[in-house]
Amino acid sequence: MPARTGSDYLDGLRRQRPEVWLDGTRVIDVTTQPGLANGARAIASLYDLQTDPAHRPAMTFVAGDGGERLGLSFVIPRTQAELQARGKMMLAWARTTCGMMGRSPDFMNVTFAAWAAAADYFGEDRPEFGENMRRYYDYISRNDLVLTHALINLQRSRHVSGQFNLQAGTALQVVKESSAGLTVRGARVLATLGPLADEIAVYSPRVAQHTEKHSPFALNFALPCATPGLRFLCRESFDIGKSHFDHPLGSRFEEMDSIVFFDDVLVPWDRVFLYGDVDRLNNTALVTHSAAHTAHQGAAKNLAKCELVLGVALLVTETLGNGHLPHAEERIGELIMYTELMKACMRAAEADAALDQWGVMCPSALPAETTRNLFMTAYPRMTEILQLLGSSSLMIRPSEADFASPLAGDIAQYLATDTSSAHDRVRLFHLAWDIACSSFGARQVLYERFFASDPLTRARALAAIYPKREAMDRVLAFLQRDDSVV
Ligand SMILES: Cc1cc2nc3c(=O)[nH]c(=O)nc-3n(C[C@H](O)[C@H](O)[C@H](O)COP(=O)(O)OP(=O)(O)OC[C@H]3O[C@@H](n4cnc5c(N)ncnc54)[C@H](O)[C@@H]3O)c2cc1C
């Protein structure tokens, strides 16, 4: 099957019926459920983009056997040109959602493309796991499936600093091995896109904190979301039933986060990619370079988000007529800086890409990872800048219904500015509000702070790959310089 259309994707969701719970109720059809349906539509629009004849060549690629056109985020890039094409494709998707759906399908697609290319890594001790990985990549890429992922075990306590407690009865673990597969029990967080996905991938960066060589907690597998015993519990929806005018982002881009319960779920052997091998799990992201590939996807998302916030900030200052004031210029300057940094890092990651040991053109890890780390603090600051620039105008936001009420005349007269009608002003500030203040916007800030793990862990990961010796040697050379004037 070639790259899917939006309606192919929605039909697939309707057919499979995973167990999804929202606000105390079992969801029958996520594609019509208020609070979830618009997010599904947004993902569908990404699939429509890749099959639109005008965009198809840039959004898809011909699979190696000269056959069907598949979604380009599934490509295993072998050349710099292929990597750059994938970067452009991901940026096009990210711009479609204004960077507000960080877990668009490309995130997991680039992960599995990297893992399939490095399938021998998974098969080193258990050749069947390597084969499983190759077959699974083939399956999801040819069926153009959407994946969610849940990496983090719930914890009952964080009492030991620097350690992560894996407790039976809470964390996900294998409770039985049989000829059919592994039976797993426990809970995982936080499956963003969970109710809108076809498949769930389960692995973990966290077992790295443990020293045992073999552990029932060390797992990498994938399952259909509709597998019996699998339950998705959604947080409250931030698509609160408002119009696109009143709630321009939340009414479109609710990607939903969910807790996943595994109630004695059977994982067939052909869906297992790693089991028990702590060291292999710990090293997966670095050895397969999947971390660099997901950072490349993240960089595209960050750039789209920067472009949105910068554009809104410029329109805010133009609308309010305060763009010439020095403090506004300083804040706009800061937003320009973040935007240009994201752009530069993405280009550097592609320009300095190199073939890895798996024959994959791998984005340069340092610039890509830098965007991931920087955004943890840059994005909250970007939203703060919108609040500072917007001030009380962020409260002067009559609803769409108000514009049709008896107060419409007053609104039109008093809310206009020298450069904007009342309607355009209010529409813009609804957007600024949805970025910087609404529950949808607050969740985006939390997402950027934590989606890629906590800031401490990320900073340590960046430090671990940085060529520190070079910096130290430069300083030592200076200290040893013999240039004293005689
Ligand atoms: C909106 C959102 C979407 C997400 N989507 C996904 C997803 O799709 N898939 C997925 O797998 N995960 C997802 N995550 C989860 C994310 O991976 C975790 O939130 C992240 O790994 C941090 O873990 P935690 O929330 O348990 O925080 P904690 O580990 O509890 O950390 C909380 C704070 O305590 C600090 N801290 C923790 N331990 C220590 C320590 N030992 N010493 C000192 N300080 C410490 C941290 O630095 C942090 O500031 C998402 C998170 C958010 C917020």
PDBQT file of the ligand as one rigid body, heavy atoms in Angstrom, charges set to zero:
ROOT
HETATM    1  C1  LIG A 501       3.385  17.127  27.407  1.00  0.00    +0.000 C 
HETATM    2  C2  LIG A 501       4.291  15.936  27.540  1.00  0.00    +0.000 A 
HETATM    3  C3  LIG A 501       4.293  14.968  26.545  1.00  0.00    +0.000 A 
HETATM    4  C4  LIG A 501       5.091  13.831  26.676  1.00  0.00    +0.000 A 
HETATM    5  N1  LIG A 501       5.060  12.874  25.701  1.00  0.00    +0.000 NA
HETATM    6  C5  LIG A 501       5.721  11.715  25.885  1.00  0.00    +0.000 A 
HETATM    7  C6  LIG A 501       5.615  10.648  24.936  1.00  0.00    +0.000 A 
HETATM    8  O1  LIG A 501       4.942  10.761  23.904  1.00  0.00    +0.000 OA
HETATM    9  N2  LIG A 501       6.253   9.494  25.202  1.00  0.00    +0.000 N 
HETATM   10  C7  LIG A 501       6.997   9.319  26.334  1.00  0.00    +0.000 A 
HETATM   11  O2  LIG A 501       7.540   8.246  26.524  1.00  0.00    +0.000 OA
HETATM   12  N3  LIG A 501       7.137  10.307  27.230  1.00  0.00    +0.000 NA
HETATM   13  C8  LIG A 501       6.515  11.484  27.038  1.00  0.00    +0.000 A 
HETATM   14  N4  LIG A 501       6.630  12.486  27.961  1.00  0.00    +0.000 N 
HETATM   15  C9  LIG A 501       7.236  12.136  29.236  1.00  0.00    +0.000 C 
HETATM   16  C10 LIG A 501       8.614  12.652  29.375  1.00  0.00    +0.000 C 
HETATM   17  O3  LIG A 501       9.468  11.795  28.750  1.00  0.00    +0.000 OA
HETATM   18  C11 LIG A 501       8.853  12.764  30.875  1.00  0.00    +0.000 C 
HETATM   19  O4  LIG A 501       8.014  13.762  31.369  1.00  0.00    +0.000 OA
HETATM   20  C12 LIG A 501      10.258  13.120  31.146  1.00  0.00    +0.000 C 
HETATM   21  O5  LIG A 501      11.074  12.014  30.858  1.00  0.00    +0.000 OA
HETATM   22  C13 LIG A 501      10.473  13.541  32.578  1.00  0.00    +0.000 C 
HETATM   23  O6  LIG A 501      10.078  12.510  33.455  1.00  0.00    +0.000 OA
HETATM   24  P1  LIG A 501       9.088  12.797  34.627  1.00  0.00    +0.000 P 
HETATM   25  O7  LIG A 501       7.927  13.563  34.091  1.00  0.00    +0.000 OA
HETATM   26  O8  LIG A 501       8.827  11.522  35.316  1.00  0.00    +0.000 OA
HETATM   27  O9  LIG A 501       9.847  13.819  35.555  1.00  0.00    +0.000 OA
HETATM   28  P2  LIG A 501      10.758  13.532  36.805  1.00  0.00    +0.000 P 
HETATM   29  O10 LIG A 501      11.776  12.515  36.501  1.00  0.00    +0.000 OA
HETATM   30  O11 LIG A 501       9.905  13.327  37.974  1.00  0.00    +0.000 OA
HETATM   31  O12 LIG A 501      11.467  14.927  36.948  1.00  0.00    +0.000 OA
HETATM   32  C14 LIG A 501      10.796  16.050  37.511  1.00  0.00    +0.000 C 
HETATM   33  C15 LIG A 501      11.819  17.080  37.917  1.00  0.00    +0.000 C 
HETATM   34  O13 LIG A 501      12.660  16.537  38.944  1.00  0.00    +0.000 OA
HETATM   35  C16 LIG A 501      14.007  16.569  38.521  1.00  0.00    +0.000 C 
HETATM   36  N5  LIG A 501      14.620  15.309  38.934  1.00  0.00    +0.000 N 
HETATM   37  C17 LIG A 501      14.159  14.072  38.688  1.00  0.00    +0.000 A 
HETATM   38  N6  LIG A 501      14.955  13.148  39.233  1.00  0.00    +0.000 NA
HETATM   39  C18 LIG A 501      15.939  13.813  39.839  1.00  0.00    +0.000 A 
HETATM   40  C19 LIG A 501      17.064  13.405  40.567  1.00  0.00    +0.000 A 
HETATM   41  N7  LIG A 501      17.311  12.144  40.801  1.00  0.00    +0.000 N 
HETATM   42  N8  LIG A 501      17.889  14.359  41.033  1.00  0.00    +0.000 NA
HETATM   43  C20 LIG A 501      17.616  15.657  40.820  1.00  0.00    +0.000 A 
HETATM   44  N9  LIG A 501      16.547  16.102  40.136  1.00  0.00    +0.000 NA
HETATM   45  C21 LIG A 501      15.728  15.200  39.645  1.00  0.00    +0.000 A 
HETATM   46  C22 LIG A 501      13.994  16.693  37.001  1.00  0.00    +0.000 C 
HETATM   47  O14 LIG A 501      15.141  17.371  36.507  1.00  0.00    +0.000 OA
HETATM   48  C23 LIG A 501      12.738  17.474  36.771  1.00  0.00    +0.000 C 
HETATM   49  O15 LIG A 501      12.965  18.854  36.836  1.00  0.00    +0.000 OA
HETATM   50  C24 LIG A 501       5.892  13.663  27.835  1.00  0.00    +0.000 A 
HETATM   51  C25 LIG A 501       5.893  14.644  28.821  1.00  0.00    +0.000 A 
HETATM   52  C26 LIG A 501       5.119  15.774  28.684  1.00  0.00    +0.000 A 
HETATM   53  C27 LIG A 501       5.140  16.797  29.776  1.00  0.00    +0.000 C 
ENDROOT
TORSDOF 0
